[in-house]
Amino acid sequence: MAAPVEVCHVACCASRAGGGAVSWGRGGLLAFGSCRDVILYEPAMRRVATALRGHGGRVNCVRWVRRRDGASETELISGGSDKQLILWEWNGTGAWNDQLVKRVPLKGHAEAVCAVDAVYQSDESDLSLLIASAASDSTVRIWSRQGSEAKCIEILQFGNGFVMDVCLSFLPGSNVPVLACGGDDCKISLYIQQNDRFQKTLVLPGHEDWIRGIEWAACGADLFLASCSQDCLIRIWKVCTKSKQLPEIEDDSIRLKENVFTVKDTDTTYAITLESVLAGHENWVYAVHWQPSFFKDGSMQQPMRIMSASMDKTVIIWEPDKESGVWLEQVRVGEVGGNTLGFFDCQFSPDGSMIVAHAFHGALHLWKQATGNKKEWTPEVVISGHFNSVEDVQWDPEGEFIVSVGSDQTTRLFAPWKRKQETEVTWHEIARPQVHGYDMRCLAMIGRFQFVSGADEKVLRVFRAPRNFIENFSNITGIPVEKLCSHQSSDLPEGATVPALGLSNKAVFEGDMAVQPAEDEETFNTISNQYPEIYFQPLILTEPPPEDHLLQNTLWPEIQKLYGHGYEIFCVACNNSNTVIASACKASKKEHAAIILWSTASWKKLQSLLFHNLTVTQLAFSPNEKFLLAVSRDRNWSLWRKQDSSESGPVFSCCAYTDKNTAVHSRIIWSCDWTPDSKYFITGSRDKKVIIWGSCDLSVNTEGNMLDSIKPCSAVLDAGDSVTAVSMSHVLTPDGRYIVAVGLENGKITLYTWKQSGQEPALADWTTCVEMNSSQSHALAVKRLCWRHHAGRAGHNDQNSKPLATQTGSCHGLIPACNVQPLAYPPLMVG
């Protein structure tokens, strides 16, 4: 019987797509596109409900299909760079998950879909749905879903222009659909459905740059349209029946211009007037949204309240003044500092008490309205993650937190948040130790609060946790500071900051923050005081920090640089005693493919190990520290044995390897790992093969040539796709079988057990334990798998659980938003 697997945490961010990638449903679920998935997140529970997978490209836009009766939505529409839309239909029973959701693909666009909207044409019970989608092929397609069948019924051509946003609604007092399209012609085009065809009825000029967002809202007998543009302005338009307009005014009086049109099907005349122009943003306005309507006193009520998101790093809530009716800014929130570029999108919660904003780099910001003060909004804890491919992930030696690096040029630290009032523990990003200028590639933990990382540069950088982080880590995780600090904490710096035009995190000590420049005008006008050297501000945290705090105040000081490689660093590893670091860089020649060993005591180069002809893809020290294993793009592995240590440190020599005559793998070997007893090691390759190697005396033999004694101990396991990551659990099953996690290029993760049963390798020695479903796996290649060494803390009360951290990303670095998933695997794990 297959053992159950529980996803403890998913770390991800929203797609870096302008406007429309986030939608908050009335049921409390926040839907957003993340890489190729649609993530359903529960802000109240601070966890991901599920990931909906179906797109073959980046998800650019997501929209809940609002019900007219105000009930929770059961349908969701999404569009992606794979040129298709997907209608997700929930059966209304149980929780939203990938198994209970029906997927209806809508194909027809020739380019990436960038905007989508949908409305029910009549009562929701008849499943009649009208969908509008805009794409980079300069068309807007109208789709109709009748019953279980969905098809394209009309294509609106826009020549060489592009439509940035679309929105559907109904004209006041009727069931006549109206479609608003905003694009690069700086005008809003209104299409009215007459004789079952959408006809261009009116063009609303006024904006002076591309229109980025539009949204309808029905308020009483009138219909309002809000639009935003790159001209930094927001315009609100009012649509009402002509009969409700004021009587004719004298010609010499000032009045707003009316745009009048008549719908032939209903013989009704409508007038559109400009209600207001809102100026408050100082940069492009990417999104504007009305607060959702709600059911009250037998009818739907629409609050006159809108929210806008801009590239000026602010989100503004606007409301009309109760006395004059003039629209005024009520609340302004946003980002302060950091290397950021503003907001793409924003959304109200169903009751309007919370707002979420989608930042340029994919980060989500959440604010909550203070009780009793409508104008006070405070930041809340929300999901976060890398916005580009995640390249490596490691547990700390005690298994209490996870550190990951990605091609978004950041190193992030995730840990469990334990609240005294709540029994459930949730994982969050609590620090960003490194914000770099190069894409990150690898890392290795050197003890508990120290790590070394490599990026697309020739230098390895070593970081150590500052005192402020250790104190906040203790507050958030509930672990006493005394158990975290084994050395003198008084010697630690308070934090770190990055100097202007610098790449190195400079340590900030308590004395450095004592000097505060005078705040007079003359002093401020000097360049040195406008751009201070120290941006770090120590804060005492009791909950995970918000995004702007992560960017500036959670850096770790850089304590050492290691020079020696000639090209970009590709992989790094550290032994269990934290005394030796091994690293390798990208290489196309043998002299560049050398493995360099470094001493963590002196930070000097110990040895250069020369064998491979191409890039070494992964390094792994054996648990007993007697061996170093290397796998390479040249399709071979090499095994290095530790000899007697010299004065400077240990010396390694090659004791076994494969070559073109003895190699079993026929393609690049991506990954390797050791069994916990150091008797065997495992390799995984692009040729879909997983092989366990060893000999009867590998764990004890430390002398002589082992070239002939190390052979495949297992039959070749065909994983079904290119193997990109393998990892051995540090505990065995009750019957003594090794547990192997295998990650594939298609994102799939499978758990196997293996035990040698005879002298000859047999396929029967392999047993498949768990094949994780799509919502538990990744959308793209799994880059690294890492079992936790010590279970029992870090948010897992089950002593028999064994978390596994996985990470994934685009192989070509184009797809953002990747996942870090610790997985609890109770039945097989002991420890």
Secondary structure by P-SEA (a helix, b strand, c coil): cbbbbbbcbbbbbcccccccccccccccbbbbbcccccccccccccccccccccccccccccccccccccccccbbbbbccccbbbbbbbccccccccccbbbbbbcccccccccccccccccccccbbbbbbbccccbbbbbbbcccbbbbcbbbbcccccccbbbbbbcccccbbbbbbbccccbbbbbbbcccccccccccccccccccbbbbbbcccbbbbbbbccccbbbbbbbbcccccccccccccccccccccccccccbbbbbbbcccccccccccccccccbbbbcccbbbbbcbbbbbccccbbbbbbcccccccccccbbbbbcccbbbbbccccccccccbbbbbcccbbbbbbbbccccccbbbbbbbbbbbccccccccccccccbbbbbccccbbbbbbbbbbccccbbbbbbcccccccccccccccccccccccccccccbbbbbbbcaaaaaaaaaaaccccccccccccccccccccccccccccccccccccccccccccccccccccccccccbbbbbcccccccccccccbbbbbcccccccccccccccccccccccccccccccccccbbbbbbcccccccbbbbccccccccccccccccbbbbbccccbbbbbbbccccccbbbbbbcccccccccccccccccccccccccbbbbbccccbbbbbbccccccccccccccccccccccccccccccbbbbbccccccbbbbbbbbcccbbbbbbbbbbcccccccccccccccccccccccccccbbbbbccccccccccccbbbbbbbbccccccccbbbbbbccccccccc
